[in-house]
Amino acid sequence: MPATSNTTFRVALRGEALLTSPRFNKGTAFTLQERREFGLDGRLPFKVATLDEQCQRAYDQLNGQESPLHKNSFLQSLKDQNRVLYFALLGKYLRELIPIIYTPTEADAIANYSHLFRRSEGMYLTFPNQDTMEEDFLEQTQGKEIDLFVCSDAEAILGIGDQGVGISSAKSSIYTLLAGINPARSLAVTLDVGTDNEDLLNDSLYVGWPNGRIRGEGYDKFVDKFVQLVRKYYPHSLLHFEDFGTANAGRLLEKYRDQHAVFNDDMRVQGTGAVTLAAVMTAISVTKTKLLDQRIIVYGAGSAGLGITRQVRDAMVLMDDIPVKEANKRFWLIDRYGLIKDSLGPSKIRSELREFTRPDDEWVKIQNSDHKIGLLDVVRQVKPTVLIGCSTHSGAFTEDVIREMAKGTERPIILPLSNPSRLVEVDPKDANDWTNGKALLATGSPFPPCKMPNGKDYVVAECNNALIYPGIGLGAVVSRSRTLTDSMIVAATRRLASLSPALKDPDDGLLPDFGDSPAVNLEVAIAVAEQAVKEGQAGVSCRKEDVRRLVTDAQWKPFYGEYVYDVNGEK
């Protein structure tokens, strides 16, 4: 559906079939003329309601639910009944309802998926049925235009791990809600390769394949068969990998990123890394320095920390035109063994971290240089300008660490990004107090404003990747990009950073408010599509100056159009 309600749709459904179609059902909003034409007289109560009235009724019913999980189930049921009403309600109460349909409540919903299951949604491709995968794929997709596939093997659901089957419909909904990707043109796909979760395997109500998780060559062939079907039948679609385990997520992204437009908002330069880079770019605009001037400590060198490191490093190379090896020297990574330095040896340094390993001769000033070099040691010697936390080590950024950092730089950039908030490396209020209000802050979870010494509130930005990845997806979809390049993601990051309130007021947030995310993602999408056209990656022919109109016109909005019955119309 287009962005306005002044549109006529030719619909082939009538009566009960129309009322049970989540795509076309209007419920009590069907007009008197539509009720007569579509055989709905006698099937609906008398009053014709507006969409706003339906939203109010649904919101009242939602508030009658006892818990976030019950609210999640109610909203899922609403989505199965009336798609326009579902998205209109979410858009009206965006801040309140995103945590209900997505993190953190969605994790509980997936954990209870088999016991809450009522109606199938999306596509289920199961390992023992791989011989008929193409037939099953076409049965559900043939004749349909699909822009977005969100697929998951459910091995690494946030906070709860391996869940065997867990449809990624919430991620698809975020793409629609925040970027306007048409829900009728997106498909959530479960790749059921079994589970190693013994609780699920012993649950008689488990709806997935009750088998240990397939790995190795068999797994790779199964996933590849699905990816090749997407490439064959939908070459200009976006393929989003969601909640894959650490052994597969980055590997699959690297394998396919030059073959198709693929995305994973938790990995490498994508999503988490991009929104963090945007916060850093805004902060250095406030400090009036360059990216290559920064000395950056990353505390927590797991997949998230390494992904952020690479994103910032790659942007440094691209924006400041320096060699990769030179850019690597601006980073100091710390993990459970302390600073990652040469003397730790290959047994303690993962291969992907080696390019960031520091030479031991830098640390001769520290007595007993072979001992574990901790965060405070590194801060004292490096005098960092940027401190990033991805460790889930609550309280790791102690008062000594923060005060020591503040000695070496006028405006310390401190980004404690661990989720949930109870695992954050430092409470932003403490970091603000210990730096006398000079810190530039962003966190991975929402926090209230901090009080500055002058009595003014300092807004703590939230590094929420939903500020960027839906827009990246929309830009790739609208431009029909063949691949999703690093420079397209950097373009998205630059556009996000340019929208920061801190550029007008340094005491305001480093990133836009999450409540503005639909407008922000529109701008991100335009930047991505413009870059795709510039690079020659776009599958559409248009001038750069036409991209804004192209993206805006493509956005789906939750409005009811006018229906006309046509036996040859849409179903």
C-alpha positions in Angstrom: 0.0 0.0 0.0 1.3 3.5 -0.8 1.8 6.4 1.6 -1.7 7.8 1.4 -5.3 6.6 1.9 -6.4 8.1 -1.5 -5.8 4.8 -3.3 -8.2 2.3 -4.8 -7.5 -1.4 -4.5 -9.1 -4.0 -6.7 -9.7 -7.0 -4.3 -11.0 -10.4 -5.3 -11.9 -11.6 -1.8 -15.5 -11.4 -0.4 -17.3 -12.1 2.9 -15.6 -14.3 5.4 -12.4 -14.6 3.2 -12.0 -10.8 3.3 -12.6 -10.5 7.0 -10.0 -13.2 7.7 -7.3 -11.7 5.5 -4.8 -9.8 7.6 -3.7 -7.9 4.6 -7.1 -6.6 3.5 -9.3 -6.8 6.5 -10.5 -3.4 7.8 -12.9 -4.7 10.5 -15.4 -2.1 11.5 -13.7 0.5 9.2 -15.3 -1.0 6.1 -17.6 1.7 4.6 -21.3 1.1 4.0 -20.7 0.9 0.2 -17.8 -1.6 0.7 -20.0 -3.7 3.1 -22.7 -4.0 0.4 -20.3 -4.7 -2.4 -18.2 -7.3 -0.6 -21.1 -9.2 1.1 -20.2 -7.9 4.6 -23.7 -6.6 5.6 -24.8 -8.7 8.5 -21.2 -9.7 9.3 -20.3 -6.5 11.1 -21.9 -4.3 13.7 -23.6 -1.1 12.5 -21.1 1.7 13.2 -18.4 2.5 10.7 -15.2 3.2 12.8 -12.2 5.3 11.9 -8.7 3.9 12.1 -8.0 6.2 15.1 -11.1 4.8 16.9 -9.9 1.3 16.2 -6.5 2.2 17.6 -8.0 3.5 20.8 -10.1 0.4 21.2 -7.1 -1.9 20.6 -4.9 0.2 23.0 -7.5 -0.1 25.7 -7.6 -3.9 25.2 -3.8 -4.1 25.2 -3.6 -2.3 28.5 -5.9 -4.9 30.0 -3.2 -7.6 29.5 -1.4 -8.6 32.6 2.3 -8.8 31.5 4.6 -7.8 28.6 4.4 -11.4 27.3 0.5 -11.3 27.3 0.7 -8.0 25.5 3.1 -9.5 22.9 0.6 -12.3 22.3 -2.3 -9.8 22.0 -0.4 -7.8 19.4 0.6 -10.9 17.5 -3.1 -11.8 17.3 -4.0 -8.3 16.2 -1.3 -8.6 13.4 -2.9 -11.9 12.3 -6.3 -10.1 12.0 -5.6 -6.6 10.7 -2.2 -5.6 9.5 -3.0 -1.9 9.0 -4.4 -1.6 12.5 -1.4 -3.4 13.9 1.1 -1.0 12.4 -1.0 2.1 13.0 -1.2 1.2 16.7 2.6 0.5 17.0 3.3 3.8 15.2 1.1 5.8 17.5 2.7 4.3 20.7 6.2 3.7 19.3 8.3 4.1 22.4 5.9 2.1 24.6 5.3 -0.8 22.2 8.7 -1.5 20.6 9.9 -3.2 23.8 6.8 -5.4 23.7 7.1 -6.6 20.1 10.9 -6.6 20.1 13.7 -6.6 22.7 13.3 -7.6 25.5 9.8 -9.2 25.4 10.3 -11.0 22.1 13.0 -13.2 23.6 10.4 -14.5 26.1 7.9 -15.0 23.3 10.4 -17.1 21.3 11.4 -19.1 24.4 7.7 -20.0 24.7 7.2 -20.3 21.0 6.0 -23.9 21.0 3.6 -23.4 23.8 2.2 -20.1 22.4 1.9 -21.4 18.8 -1.5 -20.7 17.2 -0.9 -19.9 13.6 2.0 -20.3 11.2 3.7 -17.2 10.0 6.4 -17.0 7.3 8.2 -19.9 5.8 9.6 -23.0 7.6 12.5 -24.9 5.8 13.6 -28.0 7.7 16.8 -29.9 7.3 15.2 -33.4 6.6 13.0 -31.9 3.9 15.9 -30.2 2.0 15.3 -32.3 -1.1 12.0 -30.5 -1.7 13.2 -27.1 -0.6 12.8 -25.4 -4.0 9.3 -26.8 -4.4 8.4 -25.6 -0.9 10.0 -22.2 -1.5 8.1 -21.7 -4.8 4.8 -22.9 -3.3 4.9 -19.9 -0.9 6.6 -17.3 -3.1 5.6 -17.9 -6.7 3.8 -15.0 -8.2 4.7 -12.7 -5.3 7.1 -9.7 -5.3 9.3 -10.0 -2.3 11.8 -7.3 -1.3 13.0 -8.6 2.1 13.8 -12.1 3.4 14.6 -12.2 7.2 16.0 -15.7 7.9 17.2 -17.2 11.2 18.5 -20.6 12.4 17.6 -19.4 16.0 20.9 -20.5 17.5 21.7 -17.2 19.3 18.5 -15.5 20.3 19.5 -12.5 22.5 19.9 -13.6 26.1 18.4 -17.1 25.7 20.6 -18.8 23.1 19.6 -21.8 21.1 15.8 -22.0 20.5 15.7 -24.3 17.5 12.8 -22.6 15.7 12.0 -19.0 16.2 10.4 -17.0 13.3 12.0 -13.6 12.7 8.7 -11.8 12.2 9.6 -9.1 14.8 12.6 -8.0 12.8 10.4 -7.8 9.7 7.9 -5.7 11.6 10.7 -3.3 12.6 11.6 -2.8 8.9 8.0 -1.9 8.2 7.4 0.2 11.3 10.6 2.3 11.1 11.4 2.3 7.4 8.2 1.6 5.6 9.1 -1.7 3.8 5.8 -3.2 2.6 4.9 -6.1 4.9 3.2 -7.9 2.0 6.6 -7.9 0.3 8.7 -9.3 3.2 9.0 -12.8 4.4 10.3 -14.3 7.7 12.1 -17.6 7.2 13.0 -20.2 9.8 15.9 -22.5 8.8 15.3 -25.4 11.2 18.5 -27.4 11.5 17.7 -28.9 14.9 18.6 -27.7 18.4 21.1 -28.6 21.1 18.7 -27.2 23.7 17.8 -30.3 25.8 14.8 -28.6 27.3 13.3 -28.3 23.9 14.3 -31.8 22.8 12.5 -33.2 25.9 9.4 -31.0 25.4 6.5 -33.0 23.9 5.0 -29.8 22.6 8.2 -28.6 20.8 7.1 -27.7 17.2 10.5 -27.9 15.6 12.6 -30.8 14.3 13.5 -32.8 17.5 17.1 -33.5 16.5 20.6 -32.3 17.6 21.7 -29.2 15.7 23.4 -29.9 12.3 26.8 -28.4 11.8 29.7 -28.5 9.3 29.3 -29.4 5.7 25.6 -30.5 6.0 24.7 -27.2 7.6 26.6 -25.2 4.9 24.9 -27.0 2.0 21.5 -26.5 3.5 22.0 -22.8 4.1 23.6 -22.4 0.7 20.6 -24.0 -1.0 18.3 -21.5 0.5 20.5 -18.5 -0.4 20.8 -19.7 -4.0 17.0 -19.9 -4.2 16.8 -16.3 -3.0 19.4 -15.2 -5.5 17.8 -17.1 -8.4 14.2 -16.0 -7.9 14.7 -12.6 -6.1 18.1 -11.3 -7.2 17.3 -7.7 -6.1 16.0 -8.6 -2.6 17.7 -7.9 0.7 18.6 -11.0 2.7 18.9 -10.3 6.4 20.6 -12.9 8.6 19.2 -12.8 12.2 20.3 -14.5 15.4 22.9 -16.9 13.9 25.5 -18.2 16.3 29.0 -16.7 16.5 30.5 -19.6 14.5 28.3 -18.9 11.5 27.1 -15.3 11.6 30.3 -13.5 10.4 31.3 -16.4 8.2 28.0 -16.4 6.3 28.1 -12.7 5.9 31.5 -12.7 4.4 30.7 -15.7 2.2 27.7 -14.1 0.5 28.2 -10.3 0.8 29.8 -10.1 -2.7 27.1 -12.3 -4.2 23.9 -10.6 -3.0 22.7 -7.8 -0.8 23.0 -9.5 2.6 22.8 -7.9 6.0 23.3 -8.7 9.7 22.7 -5.8 12.1 24.7 -7.4 14.8 27.9 -8.1 12.8 31.0 -6.3 11.5 30.4 -3.0 9.8 26.6 -3.5 9.9 24.1 -2.3 12.4 25.8 -2.1 15.8 29.1 -1.0 14.4 27.4 1.6 12.2 25.3 3.2 14.9 28.4 3.3 17.2 30.5 4.9 14.5 27.7 7.6 14.1 28.0 8.4 17.8 31.8 8.7 17.6 31.5 10.9 14.4 29.2 13.2 16.2 31.4 13.3 19.3 34.5 14.3 17.3 32.5 17.0 15.6 31.8 18.4 19.0 35.5 18.2 20.0 36.5 19.5 16.5 39.0 16.7 15.9 39.4 14.1 13.2 38.7 10.4 13.4 42.4 9.6 12.8 43.3 11.8 15.8 41.5 9.5 18.2 43.1 7.0 20.6 40.5 4.3 21.1 40.3 1.7 23.8 37.8 -1.1 23.2 37.0 -3.1 26.4 35.6 -6.4 25.4 37.1 -7.9 22.2 34.3 -10.4 21.4 32.3 -10.2 18.1 30.6 -6.9 19.0 33.8 -5.2 20.1 35.7 -6.4 17.1 32.9 -5.5 14.8 32.8 -1.9 16.2 36.6 -1.7 16.0 36.6 -2.7 12.3 33.8 -0.3 11.5 35.5 2.7 13.0 38.9 1.6 11.5 37.4 1.2 8.0 35.8 4.6 8.3 39.1 6.0 9.3 40.7 4.5 6.2 38.0 5.8 3.9 37.5 9.2 5.4 41.0 10.2 6.3 42.8 8.3 3.5 45.3 6.4 5.7 46.5 2.8 5.2 44.8 0.0 7.2 48.0 -0.8 9.2 48.3 2.9 10.2 44.6 3.0 11.3 45.0 -0.2 13.3 47.6 1.6 15.5 44.8 3.9 16.9 43.2 1.0 18.7 43.9 -0.8 22.0 41.7 -3.9 22.6 41.3 -5.5 26.0 39.7 -8.9 26.7 39.8 -11.4 29.6 43.6 -11.7 29.3 44.1 -8.0 29.5 45.5 -5.9 26.8 45.9 -7.9 23.6 49.7 -7.8 23.1 52.3 -10.0 21.3 53.5 -11.9 24.4 50.1 -13.4 25.0 50.9 -15.8 22.1 48.6 -17.5 19.6 46.8 -19.6 22.2 45.3 -16.5 23.8 44.9 -14.3 20.7 42.1 -15.2 18.2 43.2 -15.0 14.6 40.8 -12.2 13.8 42.3 -10.1 16.6 46.0 -10.3 15.5 46.0 -7.2 13.3 45.2 -5.2 16.4 47.9 -6.8 18.7 50.1 -4.3 20.4 53.9 -4.8 20.6 55.3 -5.5 24.1 58.0 -2.9 23.9 55.3 -0.2 24.2 54.8 -1.4 27.8 58.3 -1.4 29.2 57.5 1.5 31.5 55.1 -0.7 33.4 56.9 -2.7 36.0 56.8 -6.5 35.4 55.6 -6.0 31.9 54.7 -9.7 31.4 51.8 -9.4 33.9 48.3 -8.9 32.7 47.9 -5.3 31.6 44.5 -4.1 32.8 42.2 -1.3 31.8 43.6 1.3 34.2 47.2 0.5 33.1 46.2 1.1 29.5 44.2 4.3 30.2 47.2 5.7 32.1 49.6 5.1 29.3 47.5 5.7 26.2 45.5 8.7 27.5 42.5 7.6 25.3 40.1 10.0 23.7 37.5 7.3 23.2 36.5 4.4 25.6 34.1 1.8 24.3 32.6 -1.0 26.4 31.3 -4.3 24.9 32.2 -6.6 27.8 29.0 -7.1 29.8 31.4 -6.5 32.8 29.2 -4.4 35.1 31.1 -1.5 36.6 34.3 -2.1 34.7 34.7 1.6 34.1 35.5 2.5 37.7 35.9 6.0 39.1 39.7 5.6 38.9 39.5 4.7 35.2 37.1 7.5 34.3 39.0 10.2 36.3 42.3 9.0 34.8 40.8 9.3 31.3 39.5 12.8 32.0 43.1 13.9 32.8 44.3 13.1 29.3 41.5 14.7 27.2 39.3 17.7 27.4 36.0 16.0 26.4 36.3 12.2 27.0 34.1 10.1 24.7 32.7 7.3 26.8 30.4 4.6 25.2 29.4 1.8 27.7 27.4 -0.3 25.3 26.7 -3.6 27.1 23.1 -4.8 27.3 21.0 -5.0 29.4 21.4 -1.9 31.5 22.4 -3.9 34.6 25.5 -5.1 32.8 26.7 -1.6 31.6 30.3 -0.8 32.2 29.5 2.5 34.0 26.3 4.3 34.8 26.3 7.4 32.7 25.4 9.5 35.7 28.6 8.5 37.4 30.7 9.1 34.3 29.2 12.5 34.0 29.9 13.3 37.7 33.5 11.9 37.6 34.3 14.1 34.6 32.6 17.2 36.0 30.1 17.1 33.1 32.7 17.0 30.3 32.1 13.4 29.1 30.3 12.8 25.8 28.2 9.7 26.4 26.2 7.1 24.6 24.9 3.8 25.9 23.5 0.5 24.6 20.4 0.7 26.8 18.2 3.8 27.5 19.2 5.9 30.5 17.7 9.1 31.9 19.5 12.4 31.4 22.4 13.4 33.6 22.6 16.7 35.6 25.4 19.0 34.5 27.3 21.2 36.9 25.4 24.2 35.5 22.1 22.5 36.3 21.3 21.6 32.7 20.3 18.1 31.7 22.7 16.2 29.5 20.8 13.8 27.2 22.4 10.3 27.1 22.1 9.0 23.5 21.1 5.3 23.0 23.2 3.4 20.4 20.1 1.5 19.2 20.8 0.0 15.8 17.2 0.4 14.9 18.1 4.0 14.2 20.0 2.8 11.1 19.5 -0.8 9.9 15.8 -0.4 8.7 16.9 2.6 6.6 19.9 0.7 5.2 17.4 -2.1 4.2 15.0 0.3 2.6 17.7 2.1 0.7 19.0 -1.3 -0.6 15.5 -2.4 -1.6 14.5 0.8 -3.3 17.7 1.0 -5.3 17.6 -2.7 -6.1 21.2 -2.9 -5.1 23.2 -5.9 -6.3 25.3 -5.9 -3.1 25.4 -3.9 0.1 28.9 -2.3 0.1 30.9 -0.9 3.0 30.7 2.6 1.4 26.9 2.4 1.3 26.9 1.7 5.1 29.4 4.5 5.7 27.1 6.8 3.8 24.2 5.7 6.1 26.4 6.4 9.1 27.4 9.8 7.9 23.7 10.7 7.3 22.7 9.5 10.8 25.5 11.5 12.4 24.5 14.6 10.5 21.1 14.4 12.2 22.5 14.5 15.7 21.1 17.0 18.1 24.6 17.5 19.6 25.6 19.3 16.4 23.4 22.2 17.5 23.8 21.8 21.2 26.9 19.9 22.6 24.9 19.1 25.7 22.3 17.3 23.7 22.3 13.6 22.6 25.0 12.3 20.3 22.3 10.5 18.3 18.7 11.3 17.4 16.0 10.4 19.8 14.5 6.9 19.2 11.1 8.5 18.9 12.3 10.1 15.7 13.5 6.8 14.2 11.0 6.7 11.3 12.1 10.1 10.0 15.8 9.2 10.7 15.6 5.9 8.8 14.0 7.7 5.8 17.1 9.9 5.6 19.4 6.9 6.1 17.6 5.1 3.2 18.0 8.1 0.9 21.8 8.2 1.7 22.2 4.5 1.0 20.2 4.6 -2.3 22.2 7.7 -3.4 25.5 5.9 -2.8 24.2 2.8 -4.6 23.4 5.0 -7.7 26.8 6.7 -7.4 28.7 3.4 -7.2 26.8 1.8 -10.1 25.4 -0.8 -7.7 21.7 0.2 -8.2 19.4 -2.0 -10.3 17.2 1.1 -11.1 18.0 3.8 -13.5 17.6 7.3 -11.9 19.5 10.4 -11.2 20.8 11.1 -7.8 18.5 14.1 -7.4 15.5 11.8 -8.0 16.4 9.4 -5.2 14.6 11.2 -2.4 11.3 11.1 -4.3 11.9 7.5 -5.2 12.5 6.4 -1.6 9.6 8.4 -0.2 7.1 7.1 -2.8 8.2 3.5 -2.0 7.4 3.7 1.7 4.4 1.7 2.9 2.1 3.5 5.5 -0.7 2.0 7.5 -3.8 3.6 5.9 -7.0 2.1 4.6 -7.5 2.6 0.9 -10.8 2.3 -1.0 -11.8 -1.2 -2.1 -13.5 -2.2 -5.3 -14.6 -5.7 -5.9 -12.9 -7.4 -8.9 -12.9 -11.1 -9.4 -9.4 -10.7 -11.1 -8.1 -8.4 -8.3 -5.6 -9.1 -5.5 -6.0 -11.9 -3.0 
